[in-house]
């Protein structure tokens, strides 16, 4: 035999549980801000503004290596205490308006030494400062960089050889909102 108040009690319990779950989701740190997580590891995408970045690989480049010669086209041999360092990535405009790819990427070692990108004539180079239309991506489909072994466009740095021992290196990417995304590089 059913008691008169029992169905109402079950409905009340279900309502209370639903409200508790909703409150827990709000308090758990769920954030819909696309720039709420400004750090990632190499291989993980990071959205800054309307641009989605994904570092495919980062590594020192050897001017004597046949593959690396194409990445270092036009570059002089580095000084004895320096080396070329390539950060290969894809960049996609996931927004509804044109977006500028930054020019001021920075690689930082654990002692805070900063390295700026250097100009590159390589067919694999990321076109810094270019404007990307909505749904456009870099490297461009069917380009040398997109069809190369890494399938990413390169940002080239000339860094201190000692920086490879001061790991992890971090790639800093400026956002149009003024924040800076940080990708831990795996070298």
N, C-alpha and C positions, 0 to 999 in steps of 0.2 A: 504494500500500500504506500502511495506517495504522499508525502507531507505537502501541505499547501505552500510553504515557503521555499522548498528545495530548488525548483527550476529558477527562481529569481536569484537565489544564492549562487548557483552555478554561473549564471549570466554576469553577476557582479564580480565573481572571481575571475572570469575570462576578461572582463573589462579592466580590472585592476592589473592583471598580468600584461595585457596589451599596452596599457599606459606605462607600466614599469619598463617594458622592453623598449618603448619609444624613448623614454627618459634615459635609459642606459645608452642607447645609440647616440643621443645628443651629447651625453657626458663623456663618452669614450674617446673623444678627440676626433671624431669624423669631421672632416672639413671639406667643403666643396670648393674652396679657393684653389684654382689651378696652380698657384705658386706657393701652396702651403708647405710643400716639401722641397726645399732648395738644395738637397744633396742627393747624390746617387753614386753608384759605382759604374765603372766602365761596362758597357753592354746593356745598361738600363736606361730607358728613355727618360728625359726630363723636359717638362713643358715650362717655358718661360714666356710670359705674354702669350702670343699666338703661335710661337715657334716651338716645335718639338725637336729636341736634339737627341741623338743617340751616337755615342762614341763607340765605334766598332772595335778599334784597337789603337794602342799608342805604343811607340817603340823607337829606340835609337835607330838612325839610318846610317848605313855604311856606304860611303862613296865608292868603295871598291866592289860592292855587290851588284851584279847585273840588274836585279829588280830595283834596287834602291837608286841606281843611276837615273832612272826615269823620274823618280820622286825629287831628285836633287838637280834637275836640269838647270844649267846656268849658274849653279852655286859654286863658289871657290872652295878649295879644301879648307876644312875648319882648322883653327889654331890647335896646338897640341893639347891644351886644357879645355877645349870646347868640343861639342858634338852636335850634330843635327838630330832633332827629335820631331817625329811626325805624329800628329793626332788626327786619326782618320774618323770621319763622322758623316752622318746624314743629318740634314736639317729640312724640316717640312713645315710649311705654313698651314696650320689647321684652322685658321681664322677666316673671316669674311672680307678682310681688307688686306691690302699689300703691307708687307712687313720688311724692315731692314735687317739684314744679317749684320751683327756687330762687327766692328773692326778691331776691338780691343779685348780679345781673348787673352788670358794670362795663365801661364803655368807657374805654380808656386811649390817650392820644396818645403820640408818640415822646419827649416830655419827661417822661413819667410822671404827667401830670395825669389824675386819675380822675374819671369822671362816673357818678353813680348813676341808676337808673331813677326816673322820676317817675310818680305816680299818673295814670291815664288813664281817662276815662269813655267812650272810643271803643268802638264795636262791634267794632273791629279789634284791640283791645288783648289781649295775652297775659295770661291770668289767673295772675299771679305767686303762688306759694305753694300753688296748687291741687294736690290729690292726683290722680294719674292711675292708673286701674286698668290691669291687664295688657291689652296690645293697644289701649289707648285713645290717642288722639292729639289734639294741639292744632295748629291750630284744629280744633274739632269739625266733622265732616262736615256739610255743609248749613248751616253758620253763615255770617254775613255775611263774616267774614274768609276762610273757606275758599272762598267763591264770589266774592270780590273780585278785583280785577285782579292782585294779587300772590299770592294764595292762601296767605298766611302770616299769623300773628298778630304784632302789633307790640309791641315793648318800646320805650317812649318815653323819650328823654333830653333834657335841656336842657343844651347844651354851649356852651363858649366858641367864638365865631365863629373865633378864631385857630386852634383845634384842627383845623379842616379843612385848614390848611396844614401841620400837624405829622403827616403821614401816613407810614406807614399807621396808621390807628386799629385797635385790637384790642379785640374783645369777649372779656371773661373770664367763664367760666362755672364756678361752683364745682361740684365733684363730691361725692357723699356720702362718698367715701373720703378727702376732705381735699385731693385734688389739684385743680388748676385747669386747665381747657381753654381754649385761646386760639384764636380765629378771627380771621384777618386780614380786615378789612373793606375792600371795594373801593369807595371813593368818589372 
